[in-house]
Amino acid sequence: MPELLDFDKDLIHLEAASKIPLKALAEEMQAVSKGPEKVKQELAAAENDGVISSGFRKGFTIFILGLS
């Protein structure tokens, strides 16, 4: 397969990616993993809002189910 000889063209972003500090990457991953929990907290807090937040609760319930 001759196209495999051009694999270096698939690596054009490798140098830039290698400059990302691992600490920053770990912090971003931690923030992303906490996101669904924060959404669940907001949904629980919205339970006390009554009818005014019913659309929000419905939409975010569907969103949370999609995360599971």
Summary of the structure (lengths in Angstrom):
residues: 68
radius of gyration: 20.9
end to end distance: 40.4
largest distance: 63.7
contacts: 118
relative contact order: 0.08
helix: 90%
strand: 0%
